[in-house]
Amino acid sequence: MKDFTKGNISKQILLFSLPMLIGNLFQQLYSMVDAIVVGNFVGGDALAAVGVSMNVVMFAVSVLIGLTTGSSILISQFFGAKQYDRLKDVVSVSIMFMAGLAVVIAVSCVALAPHLLRLLNTDPDIFEDAQTYMRILMGGIAFPLFYNMYTAYLRALGDSRGPLYILICAVSLNIVLDIIFVVPLGMGVAGAAYATIISQAMAAVLCYLYARRRTPLLIVEKFRFDFELFRLILKYGAPAALQLSFVSFASLTITRLINSFGLVAMAGITAVSRIDQIAIMPVVNLSMALATFVAQNMGAGLEDRARKGFRTALMYMLLLSVLISGLLMAFGPGLISLFLSPEDVNTPYILDLGQRYLNIMVIFYFLFAFLFGFNGFLRGVGDAVMAMVLPMISLTTRALSAYALVWFADMGPEALAWSIPIGWGISSFIGWIYYKKRLWAGKTAVRAES
Protein backbone atom coordinates (compact mmCIF):
# COMPACT_ATOMS: atom_id res chain seq x y z
CA MET A 1 0.00 0.00 0.00
CA LYS A 2 1.17 3.55 -0.75
CA ASP A 3 0.13 6.85 0.77
CA PHE A 4 0.20 9.54 -1.94
CA THR A 5 -0.68 12.41 0.39
CA LYS A 6 3.00 13.13 1.05
CA GLY A 7 6.30 12.76 -0.78
CA ASN A 8 7.68 13.64 -4.22
CA ILE A 9 4.77 13.94 -6.65
CA SER A 10 6.62 13.24 -9.89
CA LYS A 11 8.40 10.20 -8.49
CA GLN A 12 5.22 8.77 -6.96
CA ILE A 13 3.16 9.04 -10.14
CA LEU A 14 5.87 7.60 -12.39
CA LEU A 15 6.82 4.71 -10.10
CA PHE A 16 3.17 3.84 -9.49
CA SER A 17 2.24 3.94 -13.17
CA LEU A 18 5.24 1.92 -14.42
CA PRO A 19 4.12 -1.49 -13.07
CA MET A 20 0.59 -0.74 -14.27
CA LEU A 21 1.96 0.04 -17.72
CA ILE A 22 3.92 -3.18 -17.91
CA GLY A 23 0.90 -5.09 -16.59
CA ASN A 24 -1.53 -3.59 -19.06
CA LEU A 25 0.88 -4.15 -21.93
CA PHE A 26 0.93 -7.81 -21.00
CA GLN A 27 -2.86 -7.78 -20.64
CA GLN A 28 -3.22 -6.42 -24.15
CA LEU A 29 -1.08 -9.33 -25.30
CA TYR A 30 -4.04 -11.62 -24.57
CA SER A 31 -5.94 -10.39 -27.61
CA MET A 32 -2.83 -9.45 -29.58
CA VAL A 33 -1.35 -12.96 -29.39
CA ASP A 34 -4.70 -14.40 -30.44
CA ALA A 35 -4.71 -12.12 -33.48
CA ILE A 36 -1.08 -12.85 -34.43
CA VAL A 37 -1.43 -16.63 -34.12
CA VAL A 38 -4.80 -16.73 -35.88
CA GLY A 39 -3.71 -14.34 -38.64
CA ASN A 40 -0.51 -16.30 -39.38
CA PHE A 41 -1.71 -19.88 -38.98
CA VAL A 42 -5.42 -19.70 -39.90
CA GLY A 43 -5.65 -16.72 -42.26
CA GLY A 44 -6.91 -13.18 -42.85
CA ASP A 45 -10.57 -14.21 -42.69
CA ALA A 46 -10.06 -15.68 -39.23
CA LEU A 47 -8.28 -12.48 -38.14
CA ALA A 48 -11.32 -10.50 -39.25
CA ALA A 49 -13.59 -12.86 -37.29
CA VAL A 50 -11.56 -12.28 -34.11
CA GLY A 51 -11.76 -8.52 -34.64
CA VAL A 52 -15.54 -8.47 -35.06
CA SER A 53 -16.28 -10.69 -32.05
CA MET A 54 -13.82 -8.91 -29.76
CA ASN A 55 -15.73 -5.65 -30.20
CA VAL A 56 -18.88 -7.32 -28.88
CA VAL A 57 -16.99 -8.93 -25.99
CA MET A 58 -15.46 -5.59 -25.01
CA PHE A 59 -18.91 -4.00 -25.01
CA ALA A 60 -20.07 -6.48 -22.35
CA VAL A 61 -16.85 -6.40 -20.33
CA SER A 62 -16.83 -2.59 -20.31
CA VAL A 63 -20.05 -2.48 -18.30
CA LEU A 64 -18.56 -4.67 -15.58
CA ILE A 65 -15.16 -2.99 -15.49
CA GLY A 66 -16.80 0.45 -15.45
CA LEU A 67 -18.69 -0.45 -12.29
CA THR A 68 -15.44 -1.48 -10.59
CA THR A 69 -14.26 2.09 -11.17
CA GLY A 70 -16.84 3.34 -8.67
CA SER A 71 -15.57 0.92 -6.03
CA SER A 72 -11.89 1.71 -6.64
CA ILE A 73 -12.39 5.49 -6.40
CA LEU A 74 -14.29 5.06 -3.13
CA ILE A 75 -11.56 2.74 -1.81
CA SER A 76 -8.90 5.36 -2.62
CA GLN A 77 -10.89 8.13 -0.97
CA PHE A 78 -11.67 6.08 2.17
CA PHE A 79 -7.99 5.10 2.35
CA GLY A 80 -6.92 8.75 2.08
CA ALA A 81 -9.45 9.66 4.80
CA LYS A 82 -8.25 6.72 7.01
CA GLN A 83 -11.78 5.23 7.15
CA TYR A 84 -10.75 1.59 6.90
CA ASP A 85 -13.98 -0.09 8.07
CA ARG A 86 -15.93 1.67 5.36
CA LEU A 87 -13.28 0.64 2.87
CA LYS A 88 -13.85 -3.05 3.71
CA ASP A 89 -17.59 -2.59 3.37
CA VAL A 90 -17.09 -1.23 -0.14
CA VAL A 91 -15.17 -4.39 -1.10
CA SER A 92 -17.95 -6.59 0.30
CA VAL A 93 -20.77 -4.82 -1.52
CA SER A 94 -18.82 -4.66 -4.77
CA ILE A 95 -18.01 -8.39 -4.87
CA MET A 96 -21.61 -9.43 -4.20
CA PHE A 97 -23.04 -7.09 -6.80
CA MET A 98 -20.50 -7.79 -9.54
CA ALA A 99 -20.74 -11.58 -9.20
CA GLY A 100 -24.48 -11.56 -9.83
CA LEU A 101 -24.23 -9.13 -12.72
CA ALA A 102 -21.47 -11.18 -14.40
CA VAL A 103 -23.71 -14.25 -14.51
CA VAL A 104 -26.58 -12.32 -16.09
CA ILE A 105 -24.37 -10.75 -18.78
CA ALA A 106 -22.62 -14.04 -19.62
CA VAL A 107 -25.85 -15.96 -20.13
CA SER A 108 -27.44 -13.16 -22.15
CA CYS A 109 -24.49 -12.64 -24.48
CA VAL A 110 -23.95 -16.35 -25.17
CA ALA A 111 -27.61 -16.72 -26.12
CA LEU A 112 -27.72 -13.56 -28.25
CA ALA A 113 -24.34 -14.00 -30.00
CA PRO A 114 -25.72 -14.73 -33.52
CA HIS A 115 -28.18 -11.84 -33.34
CA LEU A 116 -25.44 -9.41 -32.28
CA LEU A 117 -23.22 -10.48 -35.16
CA ARG A 118 -26.03 -10.01 -37.67
CA LEU A 119 -26.61 -6.50 -36.35
CA LEU A 120 -22.96 -5.77 -37.13
CA ASN A 121 -23.42 -6.86 -40.73
CA THR A 122 -20.83 -9.63 -40.25
CA ASP A 123 -19.65 -11.24 -43.46
CA PRO A 124 -21.14 -14.76 -43.94
CA ASP A 125 -17.65 -16.17 -44.64
CA ILE A 126 -16.50 -15.42 -41.09
CA PHE A 127 -19.82 -15.67 -39.24
CA GLU A 128 -19.30 -19.13 -37.68
CA ASP A 129 -15.76 -18.36 -36.52
CA ALA A 130 -16.85 -15.04 -35.01
CA GLN A 131 -19.76 -16.69 -33.20
CA THR A 132 -17.56 -19.46 -31.79
CA TYR A 133 -14.92 -17.03 -30.55
CA MET A 134 -17.51 -14.74 -28.96
CA ARG A 135 -19.43 -17.48 -27.16
CA ILE A 136 -16.32 -19.01 -25.60
CA LEU A 137 -15.05 -15.65 -24.30
CA MET A 138 -18.47 -14.57 -23.03
CA GLY A 139 -18.97 -17.88 -21.26
CA GLY A 140 -15.88 -17.13 -19.17
CA ILE A 141 -16.45 -13.41 -18.67
CA ALA A 142 -16.29 -13.78 -14.87
CA PHE A 143 -12.54 -14.48 -15.03
CA PRO A 144 -11.38 -11.17 -16.59
CA LEU A 145 -13.96 -9.36 -14.45
CA PHE A 146 -12.62 -10.65 -11.13
CA TYR A 147 -9.02 -10.19 -12.19
CA ASN A 148 -9.70 -6.56 -13.15
CA MET A 149 -11.74 -6.00 -10.00
CA TYR A 150 -9.02 -7.12 -7.60
CA THR A 151 -6.40 -5.34 -9.66
CA ALA A 152 -8.42 -2.13 -9.32
CA TYR A 153 -8.70 -2.62 -5.54
CA LEU A 154 -4.95 -3.16 -5.19
CA ARG A 155 -4.13 -0.13 -7.33
CA ALA A 156 -6.56 1.98 -5.31
CA LEU A 157 -4.38 1.19 -2.29
CA GLY A 158 -1.17 1.94 -4.18
CA ASP A 159 -0.10 -1.64 -5.04
CA SER A 160 0.62 -1.90 -8.76
CA ARG A 161 3.39 -4.53 -8.66
CA GLY A 162 1.64 -7.66 -7.39
CA PRO A 163 -0.91 -7.85 -10.23
CA LEU A 164 1.93 -7.29 -12.70
CA TYR A 165 3.77 -10.49 -11.73
CA ILE A 166 0.55 -12.47 -11.89
CA LEU A 167 -0.28 -11.08 -15.30
CA ILE A 168 3.15 -11.92 -16.72
CA CYS A 169 2.58 -15.55 -15.73
CA ALA A 170 -0.91 -15.55 -17.25
CA VAL A 171 0.19 -14.03 -20.55
CA SER A 172 3.07 -16.49 -20.81
CA LEU A 173 0.58 -19.33 -20.35
CA ASN A 174 -1.71 -17.76 -22.96
CA ILE A 175 1.07 -17.64 -25.55
CA VAL A 176 1.99 -21.29 -24.98
CA LEU A 177 -1.64 -22.46 -25.10
CA ASP A 178 -2.37 -20.35 -28.19
CA ILE A 179 0.40 -22.03 -30.12
CA ILE A 180 -0.51 -25.53 -28.89
CA PHE A 181 -4.26 -25.22 -29.52
CA VAL A 182 -4.04 -23.48 -32.90
CA VAL A 183 -0.95 -24.98 -34.58
CA PRO A 184 -0.49 -28.68 -33.70
CA LEU A 185 -4.07 -29.29 -32.52
CA GLY A 186 -5.63 -27.25 -35.34
CA MET A 187 -8.46 -25.85 -33.22
CA GLY A 188 -8.59 -22.52 -35.12
CA VAL A 189 -10.23 -19.52 -33.48
CA ALA A 190 -11.81 -21.76 -30.84
CA GLY A 191 -8.32 -22.76 -29.67
CA ALA A 192 -7.28 -19.10 -29.36
CA ALA A 193 -10.41 -18.35 -27.34
CA TYR A 194 -9.90 -21.29 -24.98
CA ALA A 195 -6.27 -20.29 -24.44
CA THR A 196 -7.39 -16.80 -23.42
CA ILE A 197 -10.08 -18.05 -21.01
CA ILE A 198 -7.78 -20.54 -19.28
CA SER A 199 -5.09 -17.86 -18.83
CA GLN A 200 -7.58 -15.32 -17.49
CA ALA A 201 -8.94 -17.87 -15.03
CA MET A 202 -5.46 -18.46 -13.65
CA ALA A 203 -4.87 -14.69 -13.35
CA ALA A 204 -8.15 -14.21 -11.47
CA VAL A 205 -7.41 -16.96 -8.93
CA LEU A 206 -3.82 -15.85 -8.30
CA CYS A 207 -4.80 -12.19 -7.94
CA TYR A 208 -7.48 -13.07 -5.38
CA LEU A 209 -5.05 -15.19 -3.35
CA TYR A 210 -2.42 -12.45 -3.51
CA ALA A 211 -4.89 -9.82 -2.31
CA ARG A 212 -5.95 -11.94 0.65
CA ARG A 213 -2.35 -12.67 1.63
CA ARG A 214 -0.70 -9.27 1.16
CA THR A 215 -3.44 -6.66 1.69
CA PRO A 216 -5.42 -7.07 4.96
CA LEU A 217 -7.74 -4.19 4.11
CA LEU A 218 -9.14 -6.22 1.21
CA ILE A 219 -9.96 -9.24 3.37
CA VAL A 220 -13.72 -9.57 3.89
CA GLU A 221 -14.41 -11.77 6.93
CA LYS A 222 -18.17 -11.55 6.54
CA PHE A 223 -20.06 -10.31 3.51
CA ARG A 224 -22.54 -7.56 4.25
CA PHE A 225 -24.66 -5.60 1.81
CA ASP A 226 -24.76 -1.90 2.69
CA PHE A 227 -27.35 -0.09 0.59
CA GLU A 228 -25.84 3.34 1.22
CA LEU A 229 -22.46 2.19 -0.07
CA PHE A 230 -24.19 0.42 -2.95
CA ARG A 231 -25.76 3.75 -3.85
CA LEU A 232 -22.34 5.42 -3.77
CA ILE A 233 -20.78 2.66 -5.87
CA LEU A 234 -23.51 3.14 -8.47
CA LYS A 235 -23.13 6.92 -8.24
CA TYR A 236 -19.46 6.68 -9.19
CA GLY A 237 -19.49 3.40 -11.09
CA ALA A 238 -22.62 3.75 -13.21
CA PRO A 239 -21.31 6.79 -15.12
CA ALA A 240 -18.04 4.95 -15.78
CA ALA A 241 -19.94 1.84 -16.88
CA LEU A 242 -22.22 3.94 -19.06
CA GLN A 243 -19.20 5.72 -20.49
CA LEU A 244 -17.34 2.50 -21.33
CA SER A 245 -20.44 0.78 -22.69
CA PHE A 246 -21.25 3.85 -24.77
CA VAL A 247 -17.68 3.89 -26.04
CA SER A 248 -17.97 0.22 -26.93
CA PHE A 249 -21.37 0.78 -28.54
CA ALA A 250 -19.95 3.59 -30.64
CA SER A 251 -17.12 1.23 -31.58
CA LEU A 252 -19.71 -1.32 -32.66
CA THR A 253 -21.38 1.22 -34.96
CA ILE A 254 -17.96 1.99 -36.41
CA THR A 255 -17.32 -1.75 -36.76
CA ARG A 256 -20.49 -2.01 -38.82
CA LEU A 257 -19.13 0.72 -41.08
CA ILE A 258 -15.76 -1.07 -41.31
CA ASN A 259 -17.49 -4.30 -42.27
CA SER A 260 -19.13 -2.53 -45.21
CA PHE A 261 -15.67 -2.07 -46.77
CA GLY A 262 -15.02 -5.83 -46.94
CA LEU A 263 -12.68 -8.41 -45.41
CA VAL A 264 -9.46 -6.58 -46.36
CA ALA A 265 -10.49 -3.47 -44.44
CA MET A 266 -11.72 -5.57 -41.51
CA ALA A 267 -8.40 -7.43 -41.24
CA GLY A 268 -6.23 -4.32 -41.73
CA ILE A 269 -8.06 -2.20 -39.18
CA THR A 270 -8.16 -5.13 -36.72
CA ALA A 271 -4.35 -5.35 -36.89
CA VAL A 272 -3.94 -1.57 -36.45
CA SER A 273 -6.40 -1.58 -33.55
CA ARG A 274 -4.30 -4.14 -31.70
CA ILE A 275 -1.20 -1.99 -32.21
CA ASP A 276 -3.08 1.14 -31.12
CA GLN A 277 -4.33 -0.54 -27.92
CA ILE A 278 -0.75 -1.17 -26.86
CA ALA A 279 0.59 2.18 -28.09
CA ILE A 280 -1.82 4.23 -25.95
CA MET A 281 -1.17 2.19 -22.80
CA PRO A 282 1.51 4.52 -21.33
CA VAL A 283 -0.89 7.46 -21.49
CA VAL A 284 -3.83 5.42 -20.17
CA ASN A 285 -1.81 4.15 -17.24
CA LEU A 286 -0.58 7.60 -16.29
CA SER A 287 -4.24 8.63 -16.31
CA MET A 288 -5.09 5.73 -13.97
CA ALA A 289 -2.20 6.60 -11.66
CA LEU A 290 -3.33 10.22 -11.67
CA ALA A 291 -6.88 9.22 -10.67
CA THR A 292 -5.59 7.29 -7.63
CA PHE A 293 -3.19 10.10 -6.68
CA VAL A 294 -5.90 12.76 -6.93
CA ALA A 295 -8.49 10.62 -5.10
CA GLN A 296 -6.23 10.05 -2.09
CA ASN A 297 -5.23 13.70 -1.86
CA MET A 298 -8.77 15.01 -2.28
CA GLY A 299 -9.93 12.55 0.38
CA ALA A 300 -7.26 14.00 2.67
CA GLY A 301 -8.29 17.58 1.81
CA LEU A 302 -5.10 18.40 -0.16
CA GLU A 303 -6.52 20.04 -3.29
CA ASP A 304 -3.39 22.01 -4.18
CA ARG A 305 -1.30 18.83 -4.14
CA ALA A 306 -3.91 17.05 -6.28
CA ARG A 307 -3.83 19.82 -8.91
CA LYS A 308 -0.03 19.85 -8.95
CA GLY A 309 -0.11 16.10 -9.54
CA PHE A 310 -2.44 16.68 -12.50
CA ARG A 311 -0.06 19.16 -14.12
CA THR A 312 2.90 16.83 -13.60
CA ALA A 313 1.12 13.80 -15.05
CA LEU A 314 -0.19 15.74 -18.05
CA MET A 315 3.32 16.88 -18.94
CA TYR A 316 4.57 13.28 -18.99
CA MET A 317 1.53 12.13 -20.98
CA LEU A 318 2.18 14.72 -23.70
CA LEU A 319 5.86 13.83 -23.94
CA LEU A 320 5.04 10.14 -24.23
CA SER A 321 2.38 10.70 -26.89
CA VAL A 322 4.88 12.54 -29.13
CA LEU A 323 7.49 9.81 -28.67
CA ILE A 324 5.01 7.02 -29.43
CA SER A 325 3.77 8.81 -32.56
CA GLY A 326 7.31 8.95 -33.93
CA LEU A 327 8.00 5.29 -33.18
CA LEU A 328 4.82 4.08 -34.86
CA MET A 329 5.40 6.13 -37.96
CA ALA A 330 8.86 4.58 -38.25
CA PHE A 331 8.03 0.97 -37.40
CA GLY A 332 4.31 0.71 -38.23
CA PRO A 333 4.58 -1.44 -41.40
CA GLY A 334 6.74 -4.01 -39.66
CA LEU A 335 4.32 -4.21 -36.72
CA ILE A 336 1.29 -4.67 -38.98
CA SER A 337 3.04 -7.45 -40.89
CA LEU A 338 3.29 -9.47 -37.66
CA PHE A 339 -0.43 -10.16 -37.93
CA LEU A 340 -0.34 -11.34 -41.54
CA SER A 341 0.65 -14.54 -43.26
CA PRO A 342 2.97 -14.19 -46.31
CA GLU A 343 0.99 -16.94 -48.04
CA ASP A 344 -2.33 -15.06 -47.82
CA VAL A 345 -3.15 -13.48 -51.20
CA ASN A 346 -4.76 -10.49 -49.46
CA THR A 347 -1.70 -9.66 -47.33
CA PRO A 348 -0.30 -6.85 -49.58
CA TYR A 349 -3.68 -5.10 -49.67
CA ILE A 350 -4.25 -5.49 -45.91
CA LEU A 351 -0.76 -4.15 -45.19
CA ASP A 352 -1.21 -1.12 -47.46
CA LEU A 353 -4.58 -0.18 -45.98
CA GLY A 354 -3.40 -0.69 -42.42
CA GLN A 355 -0.30 1.44 -42.93
CA ARG A 356 -2.30 4.37 -44.36
CA TYR A 357 -4.82 4.12 -41.52
CA LEU A 358 -2.12 4.04 -38.83
CA ASN A 359 -0.11 6.96 -40.24
CA ILE A 360 -3.15 9.25 -40.15
CA MET A 361 -4.15 8.37 -36.59
CA VAL A 362 -0.82 8.47 -34.76
CA ILE A 363 -0.05 12.08 -35.71
CA PHE A 364 -2.72 13.21 -33.25
CA TYR A 365 -1.85 11.12 -30.19
CA PHE A 366 -1.12 14.34 -28.27
CA LEU A 367 -4.87 15.10 -28.34
CA PHE A 368 -5.52 11.71 -26.75
CA ALA A 369 -3.06 12.67 -23.98
CA PHE A 370 -5.01 15.85 -23.23
CA LEU A 371 -8.31 13.95 -23.12
CA PHE A 372 -7.08 11.28 -20.72
CA GLY A 373 -5.28 13.81 -18.55
CA PHE A 374 -8.54 15.64 -17.84
CA ASN A 375 -10.39 12.33 -17.52
CA GLY A 376 -7.99 10.97 -14.88
CA PHE A 377 -8.19 14.15 -12.82
CA LEU A 378 -12.00 14.23 -12.93
CA ARG A 379 -12.30 10.59 -11.89
CA GLY A 380 -9.97 11.26 -8.97
CA VAL A 381 -11.89 14.26 -7.64
CA GLY A 382 -15.13 12.28 -7.86
CA ASP A 383 -16.73 14.08 -10.80
CA ALA A 384 -17.94 10.80 -12.30
CA VAL A 385 -20.48 12.42 -14.62
CA MET A 386 -18.01 14.64 -16.46
CA ALA A 387 -15.42 11.85 -16.54
CA MET A 388 -18.13 9.90 -18.37
CA VAL A 389 -19.19 12.71 -20.66
CA LEU A 390 -15.79 13.55 -22.17
CA PRO A 391 -15.11 10.11 -23.72
CA MET A 392 -18.77 9.91 -24.82
CA ILE A 393 -18.39 13.20 -26.66
CA SER A 394 -15.21 11.92 -28.25
CA LEU A 395 -16.76 8.66 -29.49
CA THR A 396 -20.01 10.28 -30.60
CA THR A 397 -18.07 12.83 -32.61
CA ARG A 398 -15.89 10.09 -34.04
CA ALA A 399 -18.84 7.96 -35.15
CA LEU A 400 -20.72 10.88 -36.69
CA SER A 401 -17.58 12.16 -38.40
CA ALA A 402 -16.78 8.74 -39.83
CA TYR A 403 -20.21 8.28 -41.38
CA ALA A 404 -20.25 11.89 -42.63
CA LEU A 405 -16.86 11.54 -44.31
CA VAL A 406 -17.92 8.30 -45.98
CA TRP A 407 -21.36 9.44 -47.11
CA PHE A 408 -20.75 13.09 -47.98
CA ALA A 409 -17.02 13.25 -48.77
CA ASP A 410 -16.99 9.86 -50.51
CA MET A 411 -13.94 8.73 -48.50
CA GLY A 412 -12.92 5.11 -48.01
CA PRO A 413 -11.58 3.42 -44.85
CA GLU A 414 -9.31 6.45 -44.23
CA ALA A 415 -12.42 8.30 -43.05
CA LEU A 416 -12.38 6.12 -39.94
CA ALA A 417 -8.82 7.22 -39.17
CA TRP A 418 -9.52 10.95 -39.65
CA SER A 419 -12.62 10.76 -37.43
CA ILE A 420 -10.54 9.70 -34.39
CA PRO A 421 -8.55 12.95 -33.84
CA ILE A 422 -11.69 14.99 -34.53
CA GLY A 423 -13.31 13.33 -31.51
CA TRP A 424 -10.21 13.69 -29.33
CA GLY A 425 -9.82 17.38 -30.18
CA ILE A 426 -13.38 18.46 -29.43
CA SER A 427 -13.64 16.56 -26.13
CA SER A 428 -10.19 17.78 -24.98
CA PHE A 429 -11.22 21.40 -25.59
CA ILE A 430 -14.39 20.92 -23.53
CA GLY A 431 -12.34 19.27 -20.75
CA TRP A 432 -9.94 22.21 -20.65
CA ILE A 433 -12.78 24.73 -20.25
CA TYR A 434 -14.41 22.59 -17.53
CA TYR A 435 -11.14 22.35 -15.61
CA LYS A 436 -10.28 26.06 -15.84
CA LYS A 437 -13.73 27.08 -14.59
CA ARG A 438 -13.40 24.73 -11.58
CA LEU A 439 -16.76 23.11 -12.28
CA TRP A 440 -15.42 19.92 -10.67
CA ALA A 441 -14.99 21.50 -7.21
CA GLY A 442 -16.87 20.03 -4.24
CA LYS A 443 -17.56 16.59 -5.73
CA THR A 444 -15.33 14.42 -3.52
CA ALA A 445 -17.67 11.99 -1.77
CA VAL A 446 -15.64 10.94 1.28
CA ARG A 447 -14.87 14.42 2.53
CA ALA A 448 -18.53 15.39 2.16
CA GLU A 449 -19.63 12.36 4.19
CA SER A 450 -16.93 12.88 6.81
Buried (B, 14 or more C-beta within 10 A) or exposed (E): EBBBBEEEBEEBBBBBBBBBBBBBBBBBBBBBBBBBBBBBBBBBBBBBBBBBBBBBBBBBBBBBBBBBBBBBBBBBBBBBBEBEEBBBBBBBBBBBBBEEBBEEBBEEBBEBBBEBBEEBEBBEEBBEBBBBBBBBBBBBBBBBBBBBBBBBBBBBBBBBBBBBBBBBBBBEBBBEBBBEBBBEEEBBBBBBBBBBBBBBBBBBBBBBEBBEEEBEBBEBEEEEEBEEBBEBBBBBBBBBBBBBBBBBBBBBBBBBBBBEBBBBBBBBBBBBBBBBBBBBBBBBBBBBBBBBBBBBBBBBBBBEBBBBBBEBBBBBBBEBBEEBBEEBBEEBBEBBBBBBBEEBEBBEBBBBBBBBBBBBBBBBBBBBBBBBBBBBBBBBBBBBBBBBBBBBBBBBBBBBBBBBBBEEEEBEBBBBBBBBBBBBBBBBBBBBEBBEEEEBEEBBBBBEEB
